[in-house]
Each structure stands twice: as structure tokens, then as C-alpha cells.
Amino acid sequence: FANLFRELTSKVSCPSSKKKNRRSQRQRIRLKRKKRESGDVPDKEEKQSVKKQDKEKEKQSEKKQAKRRRKNKD
């Protein structure tokens, strides 16, 4: 709600405030990028790749267990 109010008031007021707003947004993006590059925050692709690896490991372990079960039956 506060963001919406700010946006509406900034459109009414002088364009300099809009420039400030845009600048602060750029700074936020830059900070996020810096954090990501320094390795503090893992980016989305990294998280997804880790999830994928975990799923693949689970599948492989399930296959191994199934093989073991088949062997034990014989």
C-alpha cells in the first residue's frame, strides 16, 4: 500500500523525484548483483541446479535400491 501511495504521489510531484526513485532502484539491483557475485546469496539458476542434482541423486539411489531388492528376491 505504501509503495502504491508513493508511486501515485511521485507521478504528481516534480520529475526529479522520479529520477531519484529510478536511481535508488538501480542501486538496489547493483547491491543484489554484488552480493550474488561475492557468493553471499546464491542466484536462482544455482538453486535450480542444486535441486536438479538432488533429484538425480534420489533417482539413482532408488534405482540402486530396486536393483538390490531384485537381487535379494533371487
Sequence and secondary structure as in RCSB ss.txt:
>XXXX:A:sequence
FANLFRELTSKVSCPSSKKKNRRSQRQRIRLKRKKRESGDVPDKEEKQSVKKQDKEKEKQSEKKQAKRRRKNKD
>XXXX:A:secstr
 HHHHHHHHHHHS HHHHHHHHHHHHHHHHHHHHHHHHTSS  HHHHHHHHHHHHHHHHHHHHHHHHHHHHHH 
